[in-house]
């Protein structure tokens, strides 16, 4: 694809359009090793090698990041009150990035952030029934009866029951530890399912979404690019 140098640098998050224009005029950008001072210079995104401030800036149409969302952040691109998940990707100012799906403010764990709208649509489409796996601490004794109820579908006050979900009890007690696989993404779904059987989720973390598994090396608030294998598995 051919595009203007200033747009290329701005789209890839090097700065605002006016900032990069100034920097280009000031000699901070080079194409194939030659300094270019005209912001309107056309470059070929596939062939040309662009550097900005001495750093190579490679064009990738789509970018994919795995974030371990910490509690206390909102899943939005902007918010006037709270820190958003996008604020955590401080080095990634690429235009058009957004979080795929939504986790509650107090939920932690796997969140995919991308600029690939088609992939996001495939993962979120209610007709695709992509598996989502959660770990939770639950106030109250989770029992085999709950496993059966969750497998049948739970009345959470919507017009229809939830789809069959797999509940695995890791520890049952005053505070129970569980893993739950659901195939929908209804509002507060996990919390409402436990609420429907008289229990309360006190900690929630998403571990998996479709084939994508949360990297255990990522501390809450940390992120990394998806590997090629991970991107291929999602495609
Ligand atoms: N279910 C919930 O209740 N909350 C989330 O954040 C995700 C799933």
py3Dmol code that shows the C-alpha trace and the ligand (Angstrom):
import py3Dmol

protein = """\
ATOM      1  CA  UNK A   1       0.000   0.000   0.000  1.00  0.00           C
ATOM      2  CA  UNK A   2       1.236   3.522  -0.785  1.00  0.00           C
ATOM      3  CA  UNK A   3       0.681   6.290   1.739  1.00  0.00           C
ATOM      4  CA  UNK A   4       2.066   9.633   2.854  1.00  0.00           C
ATOM      5  CA  UNK A   5       5.020   9.490   5.223  1.00  0.00           C
ATOM      6  CA  UNK A   6       3.348  11.698   7.865  1.00  0.00           C
ATOM      7  CA  UNK A   7       0.224   9.521   7.897  1.00  0.00           C
ATOM      8  CA  UNK A   8       2.311   6.352   8.091  1.00  0.00           C
ATOM      9  CA  UNK A   9       4.189   7.600  11.159  1.00  0.00           C
ATOM     10  CA  UNK A  10       1.084   9.012  12.821  1.00  0.00           C
ATOM     11  CA  UNK A  11      -0.948   5.826  12.219  1.00  0.00           C
ATOM     12  CA  UNK A  12       1.817   3.740  13.745  1.00  0.00           C
ATOM     13  CA  UNK A  13       1.729   5.825  16.911  1.00  0.00           C
ATOM     14  CA  UNK A  14       4.872   7.923  16.478  1.00  0.00           C
ATOM     15  CA  UNK A  15       2.935  11.078  17.393  1.00  0.00           C
ATOM     16  CA  UNK A  16       0.138  13.292  16.201  1.00  0.00           C
ATOM     17  CA  UNK A  17       0.016  14.216  12.530  1.00  0.00           C
ATOM     18  CA  UNK A  18       1.237  17.771  13.256  1.00  0.00           C
ATOM     19  CA  UNK A  19       4.033  16.514  15.546  1.00  0.00           C
ATOM     20  CA  UNK A  20       5.371  14.062  12.984  1.00  0.00           C
ATOM     21  CA  UNK A  21       5.110  16.696  10.219  1.00  0.00           C
ATOM     22  CA  UNK A  22       7.378  18.963  12.257  1.00  0.00           C
ATOM     23  CA  UNK A  23       9.794  16.121  13.003  1.00  0.00           C
ATOM     24  CA  UNK A  24       9.939  15.096   9.354  1.00  0.00           C
ATOM     25  CA  UNK A  25      10.727  18.705   8.356  1.00  0.00           C
ATOM     26  CA  UNK A  26      13.380  18.704  11.080  1.00  0.00           C
ATOM     27  CA  UNK A  27      15.095  15.698   9.477  1.00  0.00           C
ATOM     28  CA  UNK A  28      14.083  12.981  11.955  1.00  0.00           C
ATOM     29  CA  UNK A  29      12.659  10.573   9.340  1.00  0.00           C
ATOM     30  CA  UNK A  30      14.446   8.530   6.712  1.00  0.00           C
ATOM     31  CA  UNK A  31      13.242   6.232   3.945  1.00  0.00           C
ATOM     32  CA  UNK A  32      15.640   3.495   2.831  1.00  0.00           C
ATOM     33  CA  UNK A  33      18.473   5.263   4.629  1.00  0.00           C
ATOM     34  CA  UNK A  34      17.874   8.673   3.044  1.00  0.00           C
ATOM     35  CA  UNK A  35      16.553  11.562   5.124  1.00  0.00           C
ATOM     36  CA  UNK A  36      13.190  12.766   3.811  1.00  0.00           C
ATOM     37  CA  UNK A  37      11.946  16.200   4.803  1.00  0.00           C
ATOM     38  CA  UNK A  38       8.659  16.269   2.881  1.00  0.00           C
ATOM     39  CA  UNK A  39       5.718  14.956   4.956  1.00  0.00           C
ATOM     40  CA  UNK A  40       3.760  14.277   1.758  1.00  0.00           C
ATOM     41  CA  UNK A  41       6.440  11.913   0.417  1.00  0.00           C
ATOM     42  CA  UNK A  42       4.700   8.677  -0.691  1.00  0.00           C
ATOM     43  CA  UNK A  43       6.068   5.448   0.695  1.00  0.00           C
ATOM     44  CA  UNK A  44       5.364   1.821  -0.101  1.00  0.00           C
ATOM     45  CA  UNK A  45       4.369   0.099   3.153  1.00  0.00           C
ATOM     46  CA  UNK A  46       5.521  -3.298   1.875  1.00  0.00           C
ATOM     47  CA  UNK A  47       8.885  -2.354   0.403  1.00  0.00           C
ATOM     48  CA  UNK A  48      10.263   0.797   1.989  1.00  0.00           C
ATOM     49  CA  UNK A  49      12.250   0.815   5.203  1.00  0.00           C
ATOM     50  CA  UNK A  50      11.264   3.770   7.331  1.00  0.00           C
ATOM     51  CA  UNK A  51      13.159   5.062  10.350  1.00  0.00           C
ATOM     52  CA  UNK A  52      11.998   7.728  12.769  1.00  0.00           C
ATOM     53  CA  UNK A  53      14.317   9.161  15.357  1.00  0.00           C
ATOM     54  CA  UNK A  54      16.789   6.395  14.456  1.00  0.00           C
ATOM     55  CA  UNK A  55      14.242   3.624  15.131  1.00  0.00           C
ATOM     56  CA  UNK A  56      12.837   1.362  12.405  1.00  0.00           C
ATOM     57  CA  UNK A  57       9.073   1.729  12.108  1.00  0.00           C
ATOM     58  CA  UNK A  58       7.574  -1.378  10.533  1.00  0.00           C
ATOM     59  CA  UNK A  59       4.099  -1.370   9.097  1.00  0.00           C
ATOM     60  CA  UNK A  60       1.783  -4.139  10.202  1.00  0.00           C
ATOM     61  CA  UNK A  61      -1.798  -3.832   9.103  1.00  0.00           C
ATOM     62  CA  UNK A  62      -3.086  -5.449  12.261  1.00  0.00           C
ATOM     63  CA  UNK A  63      -1.623  -5.519  15.745  1.00  0.00           C
ATOM     64  CA  UNK A  64      -2.655  -7.899  18.525  1.00  0.00           C
ATOM     65  CA  UNK A  65      -1.844  -7.565  22.222  1.00  0.00           C
ATOM     66  CA  UNK A  66      -2.613  -9.778  25.185  1.00  0.00           C
ATOM     67  CA  UNK A  67      -3.165  -7.769  28.362  1.00  0.00           C
ATOM     68  CA  UNK A  68      -3.503  -9.134  31.875  1.00  0.00           C
ATOM     69  CA  UNK A  69      -6.156  -6.642  32.934  1.00  0.00           C
ATOM     70  CA  UNK A  70      -5.764  -5.511  36.536  1.00  0.00           C
ATOM     71  CA  UNK A  71      -8.754  -4.849  38.784  1.00  0.00           C
ATOM     72  CA  UNK A  72      -9.696  -1.166  38.933  1.00  0.00           C
ATOM     73  CA  UNK A  73      -9.371  -0.434  35.215  1.00  0.00           C
ATOM     74  CA  UNK A  74     -12.318  -0.049  32.873  1.00  0.00           C
ATOM     75  CA  UNK A  75     -12.572  -1.831  29.529  1.00  0.00           C
ATOM     76  CA  UNK A  76     -12.993   1.211  27.322  1.00  0.00           C
ATOM     77  CA  UNK A  77     -10.902   3.339  25.013  1.00  0.00           C
ATOM     78  CA  UNK A  78     -11.515   6.466  27.095  1.00  0.00           C
ATOM     79  CA  UNK A  79     -13.072   7.317  30.419  1.00  0.00           C
ATOM     80  CA  UNK A  80     -13.311  10.584  32.311  1.00  0.00           C
ATOM     81  CA  UNK A  81     -13.186   9.004  35.779  1.00  0.00           C
ATOM     82  CA  UNK A  82     -11.180   5.807  35.681  1.00  0.00           C
ATOM     83  CA  UNK A  83      -8.007   4.477  34.178  1.00  0.00           C
ATOM     84  CA  UNK A  84      -8.807   2.476  31.047  1.00  0.00           C
ATOM     85  CA  UNK A  85      -7.148  -0.676  29.750  1.00  0.00           C
ATOM     86  CA  UNK A  86      -5.842   1.427  26.847  1.00  0.00           C
ATOM     87  CA  UNK A  87      -3.965   3.688  29.281  1.00  0.00           C
ATOM     88  CA  UNK A  88      -1.931   0.606  30.217  1.00  0.00           C
ATOM     89  CA  UNK A  89      -0.664   0.176  26.671  1.00  0.00           C
ATOM     90  CA  UNK A  90       1.310   3.350  27.103  1.00  0.00           C
ATOM     91  CA  UNK A  91       3.941   2.594  24.447  1.00  0.00           C
ATOM     92  CA  UNK A  92       1.358   1.567  21.880  1.00  0.00           C
ATOM     93  CA  UNK A  93      -0.269   4.650  20.490  1.00  0.00           C
ATOM     94  CA  UNK A  94      -1.211   3.042  17.198  1.00  0.00           C
ATOM     95  CA  UNK A  95      -4.482   4.432  15.926  1.00  0.00           C
ATOM     96  CA  UNK A  96      -7.577   2.257  16.007  1.00  0.00           C
ATOM     97  CA  UNK A  97      -6.643  -0.175  18.807  1.00  0.00           C
ATOM     98  CA  UNK A  98      -9.563  -1.297  20.984  1.00  0.00           C
ATOM     99  CA  UNK A  99     -10.318  -4.011  23.562  1.00  0.00           C
ATOM    100  CA  UNK A 100     -12.182  -7.086  22.312  1.00  0.00           C
ATOM    101  CA  UNK A 101     -15.178  -7.618  24.563  1.00  0.00           C
ATOM    102  CA  UNK A 102     -15.611  -6.359  28.062  1.00  0.00           C
ATOM    103  CA  UNK A 103     -14.480  -7.311  31.538  1.00  0.00           C
ATOM    104  CA  UNK A 104     -15.972  -5.664  34.620  1.00  0.00           C
ATOM    105  CA  UNK A 105     -13.917  -3.061  36.450  1.00  0.00           C
ATOM    106  CA  UNK A 106     -13.135  -5.521  39.264  1.00  0.00           C
ATOM    107  CA  UNK A 107     -12.372  -8.464  36.925  1.00  0.00           C
ATOM    108  CA  UNK A 108      -8.788  -9.395  36.075  1.00  0.00           C
ATOM    109  CA  UNK A 109      -7.207 -11.420  33.354  1.00  0.00           C
ATOM    110  CA  UNK A 110      -7.095 -12.040  29.661  1.00  0.00           C
ATOM    111  CA  UNK A 111      -8.045  -9.188  27.367  1.00  0.00           C
ATOM    112  CA  UNK A 112      -7.231  -9.034  23.678  1.00  0.00           C
ATOM    113  CA  UNK A 113      -6.508  -5.607  22.229  1.00  0.00           C
ATOM    114  CA  UNK A 114      -6.320  -5.157  18.479  1.00  0.00           C
ATOM    115  CA  UNK A 115      -7.225  -2.988  15.512  1.00  0.00           C
ATOM    116  CA  UNK A 116      -8.596  -6.018  13.620  1.00  0.00           C
ATOM    117  CA  UNK A 117     -12.345  -5.443  13.606  1.00  0.00           C
ATOM    118  CA  UNK A 118     -13.164  -8.608  11.702  1.00  0.00           C
ATOM    119  CA  UNK A 119     -11.380 -10.823  14.180  1.00  0.00           C
ATOM    120  CA  UNK A 120     -13.055  -9.040  17.083  1.00  0.00           C
ATOM    121  CA  UNK A 121     -16.416  -9.592  15.455  1.00  0.00           C
ATOM    122  CA  UNK A 122     -15.723 -13.309  14.991  1.00  0.00           C
ATOM    123  CA  UNK A 123     -14.729 -13.702  18.645  1.00  0.00           C
ATOM    124  CA  UNK A 124     -17.684 -11.750  19.984  1.00  0.00           C
ATOM    125  CA  UNK A 125     -20.435 -12.854  17.646  1.00  0.00           C
ATOM    126  CA  UNK A 126     -23.238 -14.431  19.735  1.00  0.00           C
ATOM    127  CA  UNK A 127     -23.638 -17.056  17.013  1.00  0.00           C
ATOM    128  CA  UNK A 128     -20.035 -18.273  17.283  1.00  0.00           C
ATOM    129  CA  UNK A 129     -20.250 -19.410  20.936  1.00  0.00           C
ATOM    130  CA  UNK A 130     -16.558 -18.920  21.642  1.00  0.00           C
ATOM    131  CA  UNK A 131     -15.514 -20.578  24.931  1.00  0.00           C
ATOM    132  CA  UNK A 132     -14.489 -18.241  27.741  1.00  0.00           C
ATOM    133  CA  UNK A 133     -12.825 -19.787  30.781  1.00  0.00           C
ATOM    134  CA  UNK A 134     -12.875 -18.007  34.137  1.00  0.00           C
ATOM    135  CA  UNK A 135     -11.344 -18.675  37.521  1.00  0.00           C
ATOM    136  CA  UNK A 136     -13.375 -17.400  40.484  1.00  0.00           C
ATOM    137  CA  UNK A 137     -13.411 -17.289  44.258  1.00  0.00           C
ATOM    138  CA  UNK A 138     -17.017 -17.633  45.355  1.00  0.00           C
ATOM    139  CA  UNK A 139     -18.534 -16.845  48.719  1.00  0.00           C
ATOM    140  CA  UNK A 140     -20.556 -19.916  49.708  1.00  0.00           C
ATOM    141  CA  UNK A 141     -20.264 -23.646  49.245  1.00  0.00           C
ATOM    142  CA  UNK A 142     -20.359 -24.548  45.541  1.00  0.00           C
ATOM    143  CA  UNK A 143     -21.795 -28.044  45.169  1.00  0.00           C
ATOM    144  CA  UNK A 144     -22.355 -30.801  42.606  1.00  0.00           C
ATOM    145  CA  UNK A 145     -25.947 -29.575  42.424  1.00  0.00           C
ATOM    146  CA  UNK A 146     -24.625 -26.247  41.079  1.00  0.00           C
ATOM    147  CA  UNK A 147     -22.561 -28.171  38.514  1.00  0.00           C
ATOM    148  CA  UNK A 148     -25.774 -29.810  37.253  1.00  0.00           C
ATOM    149  CA  UNK A 149     -27.726 -26.537  37.242  1.00  0.00           C
ATOM    150  CA  UNK A 150     -24.971 -24.767  35.297  1.00  0.00           C
ATOM    151  CA  UNK A 151     -24.842 -27.685  32.830  1.00  0.00           C
ATOM    152  CA  UNK A 152     -28.590 -27.396  32.239  1.00  0.00           C
ATOM    153  CA  UNK A 153     -28.688 -23.605  31.925  1.00  0.00           C
ATOM    154  CA  UNK A 154     -29.397 -20.998  34.589  1.00  0.00           C
ATOM    155  CA  UNK A 155     -32.226 -18.488  34.866  1.00  0.00           C
ATOM    156  CA  UNK A 156     -30.399 -15.195  35.398  1.00  0.00           C
ATOM    157  CA  UNK A 157     -33.470 -13.072  34.772  1.00  0.00           C
ATOM    158  CA  UNK A 158     -33.127 -12.764  30.990  1.00  0.00           C
ATOM    159  CA  UNK A 159     -35.709 -13.970  28.488  1.00  0.00           C
ATOM    160  CA  UNK A 160     -33.913 -17.327  28.176  1.00  0.00           C
ATOM    161  CA  UNK A 161     -31.676 -19.586  30.247  1.00  0.00           C
ATOM    162  CA  UNK A 162     -27.911 -19.378  29.896  1.00  0.00           C
ATOM    163  CA  UNK A 163     -26.335 -21.905  27.551  1.00  0.00           C
ATOM    164  CA  UNK A 164     -24.917 -25.054  29.183  1.00  0.00           C
ATOM    165  CA  UNK A 165     -21.739 -24.153  31.058  1.00  0.00           C
ATOM    166  CA  UNK A 166     -19.025 -26.358  32.572  1.00  0.00           C
ATOM    167  CA  UNK A 167     -18.420 -25.741  36.231  1.00  0.00           C
ATOM    168  CA  UNK A 168     -15.388 -27.355  37.794  1.00  0.00           C
ATOM    169  CA  UNK A 169     -15.067 -27.204  41.567  1.00  0.00           C
ATOM    170  CA  UNK A 170     -11.439 -26.817  42.628  1.00  0.00           C
ATOM    171  CA  UNK A 171     -12.254 -26.393  46.327  1.00  0.00           C
ATOM    172  CA  UNK A 172     -15.610 -26.272  48.078  1.00  0.00           C
ATOM    173  CA  UNK A 173     -16.000 -24.435  51.390  1.00  0.00           C
ATOM    174  CA  UNK A 174     -17.140 -21.150  52.910  1.00  0.00           C
ATOM    175  CA  UNK A 175     -15.114 -19.639  50.108  1.00  0.00           C
ATOM    176  CA  UNK A 176     -15.090 -21.953  47.079  1.00  0.00           C
ATOM    177  CA  UNK A 177     -12.608 -21.941  44.205  1.00  0.00           C
ATOM    178  CA  UNK A 178     -13.926 -22.798  40.771  1.00  0.00           C
ATOM    179  CA  UNK A 179     -13.288 -22.759  37.030  1.00  0.00           C
ATOM    180  CA  UNK A 180     -16.192 -22.002  34.735  1.00  0.00           C
ATOM    181  CA  UNK A 181     -16.443 -22.267  30.945  1.00  0.00           C
ATOM    182  CA  UNK A 182     -19.206 -20.254  29.309  1.00  0.00           C
ATOM    183  CA  UNK A 183     -20.044 -19.805  25.635  1.00  0.00           C
ATOM    184  CA  UNK A 184     -21.849 -16.487  25.742  1.00  0.00           C
ATOM    185  CA  UNK A 185     -20.932 -13.005  26.860  1.00  0.00           C
ATOM    186  CA  UNK A 186     -23.955 -11.662  28.668  1.00  0.00           C
ATOM    187  CA  UNK A 187     -23.634  -8.670  30.962  1.00  0.00           C
ATOM    188  CA  UNK A 188     -22.059  -9.713  34.324  1.00  0.00           C
ATOM    189  CA  UNK A 189     -22.790 -13.279  33.287  1.00  0.00           C
ATOM    190  CA  UNK A 190     -20.557 -15.209  35.699  1.00  0.00           C
ATOM    191  CA  UNK A 191     -21.589 -13.105  38.699  1.00  0.00           C
ATOM    192  CA  UNK A 192     -25.271 -13.429  37.798  1.00  0.00           C
ATOM    193  CA  UNK A 193     -25.021 -17.209  37.365  1.00  0.00           C
ATOM    194  CA  UNK A 194     -23.643 -17.616  40.887  1.00  0.00           C
ATOM    195  CA  UNK A 195     -26.098 -15.081  42.233  1.00  0.00           C
ATOM    196  CA  UNK A 196     -28.892 -17.256  40.774  1.00  0.00           C
ATOM    197  CA  UNK A 197     -27.745 -20.180  42.943  1.00  0.00           C
ATOM    198  CA  UNK A 198     -27.419 -18.008  46.074  1.00  0.00           C
ATOM    199  CA  UNK A 199     -23.675 -17.345  45.974  1.00  0.00           C
ATOM    200  CA  UNK A 200     -21.447 -14.358  45.328  1.00  0.00           C
ATOM    201  CA  UNK A 201     -18.356 -14.047  43.161  1.00  0.00           C
ATOM    202  CA  UNK A 202     -15.713 -12.215  45.181  1.00  0.00           C
ATOM    203  CA  UNK A 203     -12.812 -12.538  42.735  1.00  0.00           C
ATOM    204  CA  UNK A 204     -12.954 -13.134  38.998  1.00  0.00           C
ATOM    205  CA  UNK A 205     -10.242 -13.650  36.434  1.00  0.00           C
ATOM    206  CA  UNK A 206     -10.510 -14.638  32.767  1.00  0.00           C
ATOM    207  CA  UNK A 207      -8.021 -17.315  31.812  1.00  0.00           C
ATOM    208  CA  UNK A 208      -8.943 -18.144  28.248  1.00  0.00           C
ATOM    209  CA  UNK A 209     -10.912 -16.889  25.275  1.00  0.00           C
ATOM    210  CA  UNK A 210     -11.283 -19.370  22.416  1.00  0.00           C
ATOM    211  CA  UNK A 211      -7.793 -20.734  21.727  1.00  0.00           C
ATOM    212  CA  UNK A 212      -6.072 -17.797  23.445  1.00  0.00           C
ATOM    213  CA  UNK A 213      -4.699 -18.599  26.910  1.00  0.00           C
ATOM    214  CA  UNK A 214      -3.535 -15.956  29.405  1.00  0.00           C
ATOM    215  CA  UNK A 215       0.261 -15.969  29.622  1.00  0.00           C
ATOM    216  CA  UNK A 216       1.051 -16.760  33.264  1.00  0.00           C
ATOM    217  CA  UNK A 217       4.229 -14.672  33.009  1.00  0.00           C
ATOM    218  CA  UNK A 218       2.171 -11.492  32.599  1.00  0.00           C
ATOM    219  CA  UNK A 219       1.573  -9.742  35.902  1.00  0.00           C
ATOM    220  CA  UNK A 220      -1.654  -7.699  36.223  1.00  0.00           C
ATOM    221  CA  UNK A 221      -1.180  -4.571  34.105  1.00  0.00           C
ATOM    222  CA  UNK A 222       1.428  -6.166  31.823  1.00  0.00           C
ATOM    223  CA  UNK A 223       0.932  -6.944  28.164  1.00  0.00           C
ATOM    224  CA  UNK A 224       2.733  -8.416  25.194  1.00  0.00           C
ATOM    225  CA  UNK A 225       2.227  -8.878  21.486  1.00  0.00           C
ATOM    226  CA  UNK A 226       0.567 -12.116  20.422  1.00  0.00           C
ATOM    227  CA  UNK A 227       2.911 -14.641  18.835  1.00  0.00           C
ATOM    228  CA  UNK A 228       2.334 -15.591  15.203  1.00  0.00           C
ATOM    229  CA  UNK A 229       0.995 -18.987  16.387  1.00  0.00           C
ATOM    230  CA  UNK A 230      -1.525 -17.277  18.655  1.00  0.00           C
ATOM    231  CA  UNK A 231      -2.695 -14.976  15.861  1.00  0.00           C
ATOM    232  CA  UNK A 232      -2.981 -17.944  13.476  1.00  0.00           C
ATOM    233  CA  UNK A 233      -5.006 -19.885  16.056  1.00  0.00           C
ATOM    234  CA  UNK A 234      -7.479 -17.000  16.294  1.00  0.00           C
ATOM    235  CA  UNK A 235      -7.775 -16.716  12.511  1.00  0.00           C
TER     236      UNK A 235
END
"""
ligand_1 = """\
8
LIG
N -18.780 -12.288 33.849
C -18.859 -11.337 34.805
O -19.721 -11.392 35.666
N -17.947 -10.342 34.783
C -16.958 -10.260 33.857
O -16.143 -9.323 33.908
C -16.891 -11.253 32.888
C -17.825 -12.258 32.894
"""
view = py3Dmol.view(width=600, height=400)
view.addModel(protein, "pdb")
view.setStyle({"model": 0}, {"cartoon": {"style": "trace"}})
view.addModel(ligand_1, "xyz")
view.setStyle({"model": 1}, {"stick": {}})
view.zoomTo()
view.show()
